[in-house]
Amino acid sequence: LAQYESVDNFREYLAGWEKEVEPLTGSERASKFYLYASYFQSTTQLITEEMRKMACDFFDKYQNPENGMWSENLSYASTNAIHKICSIYNTFGRELRYADKIVDSTIQILKDMPENLPHNTCEIYNVWSDFPYIYKNIRKCSPGTTEEKEERCRELKMRVFASVSGAIRATYDQLLDFRLHNGSFSTF
């Protein structure tokens, strides 16, 4: 793959992505970041340390400091991006910025946005799996002592647990929309 043959090639490759993502907004932008992170996830062995830093800098540049997401609005698509990007950051050893805001935004998506329907069961799974990815990132990549990191995870978990009953009901009801005639569930 030519983009991994040199740092200059990789920089040019990311510049192409920037041109793609600049005009996008909302769920389209979040979905594009999901695809970008998925791509990196499948090619991590080819990426040098310098390229890893460049990739994370690229993601950091577009992260919304207001809600922690990679879009201005909250949607299942924005949590899909978190799912993949957090996995990349954990693999690359990079601290995820705005973890507290990401947790709060994800809770809001789960709990307060019944009109924001998922497109498939994977989106429902991904929104819930964001939390363990975030906790892992804090433990593995954040500064501080082990005790400080664990305390931060506990605080975030308490926020999630305080909202979980309503969120479980909302996502369960949404999940039923994907039940097939034989009782199984469609993944897409």
N, C-alpha and C positions, 0 to 999 in steps of 0.2 A: 504494500500500500504506500503510494508515493508520499502521502501526507506525513508519514512517520519516518521518512528517510533522513530528514534534517529538521532542525528547529525552525529554520526559515520556511520550509514547506508547511510545517504545522501552523506557524503564525499566519501564513497565507490562507490555509484551510479555515482557521478560526475567523479570519476576516470575511470569508465567504459566508460563514454562518451569521456573522453580525449583520451583513446586508440582508439576509433572509429574515432575521428576527426583528429588525428595527421597525418595519411597518406594521407588525402584528400587534394585536391587543387581546386582552381577555383570555378566553379558553384556547384560542388559536396559538397564542404565545406560549402558554403553559404546556400545551401539547407538543409544541416544537422543542421545548426544553426537555420534556420527557424523552423524545426521540434522540436528542443529542446525548443525554446521559445514558440512554440504552446503548447507543453506539459505543461510547467510551467503556461501558460495562463489558461489552463483548470484545474489546481490543486492549484491555489493561496491560497485557503482557508486552505490547508493542510500544507503550508510552514511556519515555524517559522521565526522570525526575523533573527536569526543566519543563517538559511538555505537560506533566501533571499539574505543575504550578500554573502554567499558562491556561490550562483547561479550567481549573478552579477559579482563577482570576476572571476568566470569561463569565462563568456562572455568577460569581460575586457581583460583577458589574451590573447584571440585570436583576438581581434579587431586590424585591420591593421592601424597603426598611419599615414601611407602615404595617405590613401584614406578614412579612417573612417569606412570602411566596414569590414565584416567578411570573406573576401577573398582577394587575391592579385589582382584579375581582377575585372573589372566593368561589371555587367550584370544585367538583370532583376532579376535573382536569388539572387544577393547580395542586391537588394532593398527589396525583400521579407523578407530577414532576418532582415533588418532595421525595416520594418513594425512591425514585431512581437517583436523583442527585445526592441524597443522603447516603445511599449505598456507595456511590462513587467517592464521596468525601471520606467515608469510613475506610474504603480501600486505599485511598491516597493519603490518609492520615491528616486530613485537613479539617479544622474546626468549622462547623456549620454556624454561620452567623444568625442571629435573631431566633434562636431556638425557642425562647419563651413565646415570641409572637407566632411562630409556626404552630406551636401547640395550641395556643388560644384560637388561631384561625381555623385549625383543623377541628377543634371542638365546635366552633361556630358552624362549620360546614355540616358536621354530623348532626347537630342538635337543632339549630335555628333556621335551617334553610330547606324546609320540605319541598319547596318549589324547585329546588336545585337537584333534579333527579339524575342519578347515575345512568350511564349508557349501557353498562354491563356489570356482571358480578365482580370482575377484576377491579373495577373502580371502587366497589364497596370494600373488597379485601384491602386494596392499597391504602385507603384512607385510614383503616385501623392499623395497618402495619407501619405507618409513619412513626407512631409513638416508639416502638422498640428501636427503630433505626436512629431516632433522635437520642434516646437514652444511651445507646451504644456509642454514638458520636461524642456525647458529653464525657462518657467514661474513658474513651480511647484518645480523643483528640483535644479536649479542652484543657486549659491550664488549671493548675491548682492541685491540692492534695487529693488523695483517694477519698478522704472523708468529705471534702468540699464538693467533689464531683457527685458522690452518692447523695449528699444533702440536696444538691440541685435537682438530681433525678427524682428524689422523694417529693420535693415541692411540685415538680411538674406532674408527677403521677397523681398527687392529691387533686390537682386541677382537673385531670382527666376523670378520676374516680368520682369527683363531685358532680360530674355531668353525665356519667356513663349510663345510668338507667334510661334516661330519655333518648340518648343517642343509640343505645342498643335497640330500643323499640322502633325508632325511626329507620335505622338501617335494616332491621328485620322486615319491616313492612315493605321497604324498597326491594329487598332481596326476593320477596315473594313474587314480584312482578316478572322475575326471570325464571320462575318454575316452569318446567316443561310438563307435557301431558302425562309422562311416566313418573313424575315426582322428582326427577333429577333437575339440575340447574344448568342453564346455558352459561358458558363462561364469556362468550362474546355475543 
